[in-house]
Amino acid sequence: MKKTIAILGMVAGIAMSGAAPSFALDSSFDALSKSGTHKFYVWCTGKADSEQSAQGANAKEAQAALASKVGDTCWPVWQGLEN
């Protein structure tokens, strides 16, 4: 009985931790060409990876602006347009 309750509690905790964050990302193909704040996962060699955002007329411009900011050993990978 105690195992069953513990398992149900863990499942409920996992389900609740998966709740949507306060913002949503639009990762559709159309969002690549939209102006706004674009979210990126920045992969780095020799230092910690991070998540960062950048403004741009589209995802490519925002990525270029962020790439010049983070340096030669990091590359931003587009995650979506912040809503």
GROMACS elastic network, one bead per residue, 0.5 to 0.9 nm:
[ bonds ]
;  ai    aj funct       b0    kb
    1     4     6  0.51448   500
    1     5     6  0.63563   500
    1     6     6  0.86415   500
    2     5     6  0.51852   500
    2     6     6  0.60943   500
    2     7     6  0.85722   500
    3     6     6  0.50399   500
    3     7     6  0.60523   500
    3     8     6  0.85309   500
    4     7     6  0.51521   500
    4     8     6  0.61340   500
    4     9     6  0.85372   500
    5     8     6  0.51043   500
    5     9     6  0.60822   500
    5    10     6  0.86367   500
    6     9     6  0.50662   500
    6    10     6  0.62334   500
    6    11     6  0.86773   500
    7    10     6  0.50922   500
    7    11     6  0.61813   500
    7    12     6  0.85937   500
    8    11     6  0.50928   500
    8    12     6  0.61315   500
    8    13     6  0.85580   500
    9    12     6  0.51214   500
    9    13     6  0.61293   500
    9    14     6  0.86421   500
   10    13     6  0.50238   500
   10    14     6  0.61518   500
   10    15     6  0.85455   500
   11    14     6  0.51538   500
   11    15     6  0.61130   500
   11    16     6  0.86053   500
   12    15     6  0.50671   500
   12    16     6  0.61206   500
   12    17     6  0.85874   500
   13    16     6  0.51831   500
   13    17     6  0.61312   500
   13    18     6  0.87295   500
   14    17     6  0.51734   500
   14    18     6  0.64598   500
   15    18     6  0.53747   500
   15    19     6  0.72175   500
   16    19     6  0.55251   500
   17    20     6  0.85901   500
   18    21     6  0.86195   500
   20    23     6  0.78038   500
   20    24     6  0.77160   500
   21    24     6  0.68488   500
   23    82     6  0.70406   500
   23    83     6  0.64605   500
   24    80     6  0.88410   500
   24    81     6  0.83484   500
   24    82     6  0.62137   500
   24    83     6  0.57558   500
   25    28     6  0.89546   500
   25    38     6  0.86497   500
   25    39     6  0.79092   500
   25    79     6  0.75607   500
   25    80     6  0.51098   500
   25    81     6  0.52763   500
   25    83     6  0.60646   500
   26    29     6  0.88166   500
   26    30     6  0.87924   500
   26    31     6  0.62085   500
   26    79     6  0.84186   500
   26    80     6  0.51372   500
   26    82     6  0.64503   500
   26    83     6  0.69353   500
   27    30     6  0.81424   500
   27    31     6  0.61998   500
   27    32     6  0.76965   500
   27    78     6  0.85787   500
   27    79     6  0.63766   500
   27    81     6  0.63354   500
   27    82     6  0.89283   500
   28    31     6  0.53276   500
   28    32     6  0.72937   500
   28    80     6  0.75343   500
   28    81     6  0.86422   500
   29    32     6  0.57154   500
   29    33     6  0.79312   500
   30    33     6  0.58701   500
   30    34     6  0.70337   500
   31    34     6  0.51287   500
   31    35     6  0.82925   500
   31    58     6  0.80417   500
   31    59     6  0.78792   500
   31    80     6  0.70808   500
   31    81     6  0.60844   500
   32    35     6  0.84607   500
   32    38     6  0.86872   500
   32    58     6  0.59517   500
   32    59     6  0.50176   500
   32    60     6  0.75836   500
   32    78     6  0.86953   500
   32    80     6  0.75925   500
   32    81     6  0.74873   500
   33    57     6  0.75605   500
   33    59     6  0.63050   500
   33    60     6  0.81439   500
   34    56     6  0.84346   500
   34    57     6  0.64705   500
   34    58     6  0.50003   500
   34    59     6  0.72664   500
   34    81     6  0.79010   500
   35    38     6  0.83728   500
   35    55     6  0.76593   500
   35    56     6  0.57133   500
   35    59     6  0.76963   500
   35    81     6  0.85256   500
   36    54     6  0.82415   500
   36    55     6  0.55231   500
   36    56     6  0.57381   500
   36    57     6  0.64948   500
   36    58     6  0.71720   500
   36    59     6  0.85350   500
   36    62     6  0.86951   500
   36    81     6  0.69437   500
   36    82     6  0.74387   500
   36    83     6  0.85973   500
   37    53     6  0.63245   500
   37    54     6  0.54891   500
   37    56     6  0.65757   500
   37    57     6  0.89359   500
   37    58     6  0.88667   500
   37    59     6  0.86439   500
   37    62     6  0.78778   500
   37    80     6  0.88252   500
   37    81     6  0.60031   500
   37    82     6  0.56470   500
   37    83     6  0.81391   500
   38    52     6  0.85478   500
   38    53     6  0.54753   500
   38    54     6  0.54195   500
   38    55     6  0.61618   500
   38    56     6  0.72837   500
   38    58     6  0.80881   500
   38    59     6  0.63128   500
   38    62     6  0.66268   500
   38    63     6  0.81278   500
   38    78     6  0.72895   500
   38    79     6  0.75499   500
   38    80     6  0.58503   500
   38    82     6  0.58420   500
   39    51     6  0.72698   500
   39    52     6  0.59474   500
   39    54     6  0.66381   500
   39    55     6  0.89597   500
   39    59     6  0.89094   500
   39    62     6  0.89567   500
   39    76     6  0.89831   500
   39    77     6  0.85069   500
   39    78     6  0.61929   500
   39    79     6  0.54609   500
   39    80     6  0.54656   500
   39    81     6  0.60650   500
   39    82     6  0.65052   500
   40    50     6  0.84440   500
   40    51     6  0.57222   500
   40    52     6  0.53912   500
   40    53     6  0.58982   500
   40    54     6  0.79224   500
   40    63     6  0.77958   500
   40    66     6  0.87455   500
   40    76     6  0.54756   500
   40    77     6  0.51675   500
   40    79     6  0.51325   500
   40    80     6  0.72816   500
   41    49     6  0.74635   500
   41    50     6  0.59767   500
   41    52     6  0.64546   500
   41    53     6  0.86738   500
   41    75     6  0.82927   500
   41    76     6  0.55837   500
   41    77     6  0.51513   500
   41    78     6  0.65377   500
   41    79     6  0.66262   500
   42    48     6  0.89267   500
   42    49     6  0.55393   500
   42    50     6  0.51756   500
   42    51     6  0.57712   500
   42    52     6  0.69292   500
   42    67     6  0.87521   500
   42    70     6  0.82880   500
   42    74     6  0.63202   500
   42    75     6  0.54596   500
   42    77     6  0.60296   500
   42    78     6  0.86468   500
   43    47     6  0.89644   500
   43    48     6  0.78937   500
   43    50     6  0.70119   500
   43    51     6  0.88284   500
   43    73     6  0.83855   500
   43    74     6  0.53717   500
   43    75     6  0.52973   500
   43    76     6  0.62375   500
   43    77     6  0.73793   500
   44    47     6  0.58126   500
   44    48     6  0.62693   500
   44    49     6  0.52813   500
   44    50     6  0.82309   500
   44    70     6  0.88924   500
   44    72     6  0.88818   500
   44    73     6  0.56029   500
   44    75     6  0.64605   500
   44    76     6  0.86994   500
   45    48     6  0.76992   500
   45    49     6  0.81895   500
   45    73     6  0.53678   500
   45    74     6  0.63096   500
   46    73     6  0.73114   500
   46    74     6  0.88708   500
   47    73     6  0.84094   500
   47    74     6  0.85733   500
   49    74     6  0.80849   500
   51    76     6  0.85534   500
   52    66     6  0.82501   500
   52    76     6  0.82698   500
   53    62     6  0.83021   500
   53    66     6  0.78983   500
   53    82     6  0.86451   500
   54    59     6  0.88296   500
   54    62     6  0.53090   500
   54    63     6  0.72407   500
   54    65     6  0.72521   500
   54    66     6  0.62073   500
   55    58     6  0.82715   500
   55    59     6  0.85184   500
   55    61     6  0.81972   500
   55    62     6  0.54176   500
   55    63     6  0.88233   500
   55    65     6  0.82420   500
   55    66     6  0.88520   500
   56    59     6  0.64839   500
   56    60     6  0.78309   500
   56    61     6  0.53603   500
   56    63     6  0.80589   500
   56    65     6  0.80002   500
   57    60     6  0.82579   500
   57    61     6  0.63287   500
   57    62     6  0.71708   500
   58    61     6  0.55708   500
   58    62     6  0.63396   500
   58    63     6  0.86521   500
   59    62     6  0.50912   500
   59    63     6  0.59287   500
   59    64     6  0.85439   500
   59    78     6  0.72461   500
   59    80     6  0.83602   500
   59    81     6  0.79823   500
   60    63     6  0.50684   500
   60    64     6  0.61814   500
   60    65     6  0.86757   500
   60    78     6  0.88500   500
   61    64     6  0.51003   500
   61    65     6  0.62139   500
   61    66     6  0.86211   500
   62    65     6  0.51625   500
   62    66     6  0.61901   500
   62    67     6  0.85152   500
   63    66     6  0.51297   500
   63    67     6  0.59157   500
   63    68     6  0.86069   500
   63    75     6  0.86444   500
   63    76     6  0.63107   500
   63    77     6  0.77578   500
   63    78     6  0.73372   500
   64    67     6  0.50143   500
   64    68     6  0.62602   500
   64    69     6  0.86740   500
   64    76     6  0.86149   500
   65    68     6  0.54251   500
   65    69     6  0.64926   500
   66    70     6  0.61956   500
   66    71     6  0.87332   500
   66    75     6  0.85553   500
   66    76     6  0.70016   500
   67    70     6  0.53518   500
   67    71     6  0.63169   500
   67    72     6  0.77496   500
   67    74     6  0.72095   500
   67    75     6  0.60737   500
   67    76     6  0.62605   500
   68    71     6  0.57527   500
   68    72     6  0.77972   500
   70    73     6  0.78498   500
   70    74     6  0.61274   500
   70    75     6  0.76951   500
   70    76     6  0.84308   500
   71    74     6  0.59125   500
   71    75     6  0.81498   500
   72    75     6  0.77386   500
   78    81     6  0.85472   500
